[in-house]
Amino acid sequence: MNARELDQAYVLLSQTITRVAPERHELFLARLVLLLLASHGDAEAAARAIRDAGEISAVAATVAGAQPGLSDGAA
């Protein structure tokens, strides 16, 4: 995907998720991820992506500058 296509996908995603009831956002995103993983067709790459996404605490710590409370979900 080039930058323009990525931007178009972002706009479509934003427009679509606003039409989904807020209490169903997690279900929508989970379904979207599963559909994208299935379209990719590489089970090992899918497993790696899922494991990498599970490292959200490490990402949050990096983004937050390792501030206490932000990497563990606390406010």
CNS distance restraints for C-alpha pairs under 8 A (distance, minus, plus):
assign (resid   1 and name CA) (resid   5 and name CA) 5.74 0.50 0.50
assign (resid   1 and name CA) (resid   6 and name CA) 6.06 0.50 0.50
assign (resid   2 and name CA) (resid   6 and name CA) 6.16 0.50 0.50
assign (resid   3 and name CA) (resid   7 and name CA) 6.11 0.50 0.50
assign (resid   4 and name CA) (resid   8 and name CA) 6.21 0.50 0.50
assign (resid   5 and name CA) (resid   9 and name CA) 6.16 0.50 0.50
assign (resid   6 and name CA) (resid  10 and name CA) 6.18 0.50 0.50
assign (resid   7 and name CA) (resid  11 and name CA) 6.23 0.50 0.50
assign (resid   8 and name CA) (resid  12 and name CA) 6.20 0.50 0.50
assign (resid   9 and name CA) (resid  13 and name CA) 6.02 0.50 0.50
assign (resid  10 and name CA) (resid  14 and name CA) 6.06 0.50 0.50
assign (resid  11 and name CA) (resid  15 and name CA) 6.10 0.50 0.50
assign (resid  12 and name CA) (resid  16 and name CA) 5.97 0.50 0.50
assign (resid  13 and name CA) (resid  17 and name CA) 6.03 0.50 0.50
assign (resid  14 and name CA) (resid  18 and name CA) 6.31 0.50 0.50
assign (resid  15 and name CA) (resid  19 and name CA) 6.85 0.50 0.50
assign (resid  16 and name CA) (resid  20 and name CA) 6.82 0.50 0.50
assign (resid  17 and name CA) (resid  25 and name CA) 6.88 0.50 0.50
assign (resid  17 and name CA) (resid  28 and name CA) 7.62 0.50 0.50
assign (resid  18 and name CA) (resid  22 and name CA) 8.00 0.50 0.50
assign (resid  20 and name CA) (resid  24 and name CA) 6.45 0.50 0.50
assign (resid  20 and name CA) (resid  25 and name CA) 6.48 0.50 0.50
assign (resid  20 and name CA) (resid  28 and name CA) 7.61 0.50 0.50
assign (resid  21 and name CA) (resid  25 and name CA) 6.69 0.50 0.50
assign (resid  24 and name CA) (resid  28 and name CA) 6.16 0.50 0.50
assign (resid  25 and name CA) (resid  29 and name CA) 6.15 0.50 0.50
assign (resid  26 and name CA) (resid  30 and name CA) 6.04 0.50 0.50
assign (resid  27 and name CA) (resid  31 and name CA) 6.04 0.50 0.50
assign (resid  28 and name CA) (resid  32 and name CA) 6.10 0.50 0.50
assign (resid  29 and name CA) (resid  33 and name CA) 6.13 0.50 0.50
assign (resid  30 and name CA) (resid  34 and name CA) 6.24 0.50 0.50
assign (resid  31 and name CA) (resid  35 and name CA) 6.13 0.50 0.50
assign (resid  32 and name CA) (resid  36 and name CA) 6.16 0.50 0.50
assign (resid  33 and name CA) (resid  37 and name CA) 6.04 0.50 0.50
assign (resid  34 and name CA) (resid  38 and name CA) 6.06 0.50 0.50
assign (resid  35 and name CA) (resid  39 and name CA) 6.15 0.50 0.50
assign (resid  36 and name CA) (resid  40 and name CA) 6.27 0.50 0.50
assign (resid  37 and name CA) (resid  41 and name CA) 6.72 0.50 0.50
assign (resid  37 and name CA) (resid  42 and name CA) 7.70 0.50 0.50
assign (resid  37 and name CA) (resid  46 and name CA) 5.87 0.50 0.50
assign (resid  38 and name CA) (resid  42 and name CA) 7.90 0.50 0.50
assign (resid  42 and name CA) (resid  46 and name CA) 6.18 0.50 0.50
assign (resid  43 and name CA) (resid  47 and name CA) 6.18 0.50 0.50
assign (resid  44 and name CA) (resid  48 and name CA) 6.19 0.50 0.50
assign (resid  45 and name CA) (resid  49 and name CA) 6.13 0.50 0.50
assign (resid  46 and name CA) (resid  50 and name CA) 6.19 0.50 0.50
assign (resid  47 and name CA) (resid  51 and name CA) 6.17 0.50 0.50
assign (resid  48 and name CA) (resid  52 and name CA) 6.00 0.50 0.50
assign (resid  49 and name CA) (resid  53 and name CA) 6.01 0.50 0.50
assign (resid  50 and name CA) (resid  54 and name CA) 6.20 0.50 0.50
assign (resid  51 and name CA) (resid  55 and name CA) 6.83 0.50 0.50
assign (resid  52 and name CA) (resid  56 and name CA) 7.87 0.50 0.50
assign (resid  55 and name CA) (resid  59 and name CA) 6.71 0.50 0.50
assign (resid  56 and name CA) (resid  60 and name CA) 6.02 0.50 0.50
assign (resid  57 and name CA) (resid  61 and name CA) 6.11 0.50 0.50
assign (resid  57 and name CA) (resid  71 and name CA) 5.05 0.50 0.50
assign (resid  57 and name CA) (resid  72 and name CA) 6.22 0.50 0.50
assign (resid  58 and name CA) (resid  62 and name CA) 6.27 0.50 0.50
assign (resid  58 and name CA) (resid  71 and name CA) 6.98 0.50 0.50
assign (resid  59 and name CA) (resid  63 and name CA) 6.13 0.50 0.50
assign (resid  59 and name CA) (resid  71 and name CA) 7.82 0.50 0.50
assign (resid  60 and name CA) (resid  64 and name CA) 5.82 0.50 0.50
assign (resid  60 and name CA) (resid  66 and name CA) 7.67 0.50 0.50
assign (resid  60 and name CA) (resid  70 and name CA) 6.73 0.50 0.50
assign (resid  60 and name CA) (resid  71 and name CA) 4.88 0.50 0.50
assign (resid  61 and name CA) (resid  65 and name CA) 5.82 0.50 0.50
assign (resid  61 and name CA) (resid  66 and name CA) 4.21 0.50 0.50
assign (resid  61 and name CA) (resid  67 and name CA) 6.76 0.50 0.50
assign (resid  61 and name CA) (resid  70 and name CA) 6.70 0.50 0.50
assign (resid  61 and name CA) (resid  71 and name CA) 4.64 0.50 0.50
assign (resid  62 and name CA) (resid  66 and name CA) 5.76 0.50 0.50
assign (resid  64 and name CA) (resid  70 and name CA) 6.48 0.50 0.50
assign (resid  64 and name CA) (resid  71 and name CA) 7.30 0.50 0.50
assign (resid  66 and name CA) (resid  70 and name CA) 7.42 0.50 0.50
assign (resid  66 and name CA) (resid  71 and name CA) 6.87 0.50 0.50
assign (resid  67 and name CA) (resid  71 and name CA) 7.27 0.50 0.50
assign (resid  69 and name CA) (resid  73 and name CA) 6.53 0.50 0.50
assign (resid  69 and name CA) (resid  74 and name CA) 4.83 0.50 0.50
assign (resid  69 and name CA) (resid  75 and name CA) 6.22 0.50 0.50
assign (resid  70 and name CA) (resid  74 and name CA) 5.73 0.50 0.50
assign (resid  70 and name CA) (resid  75 and name CA) 6.44 0.50 0.50
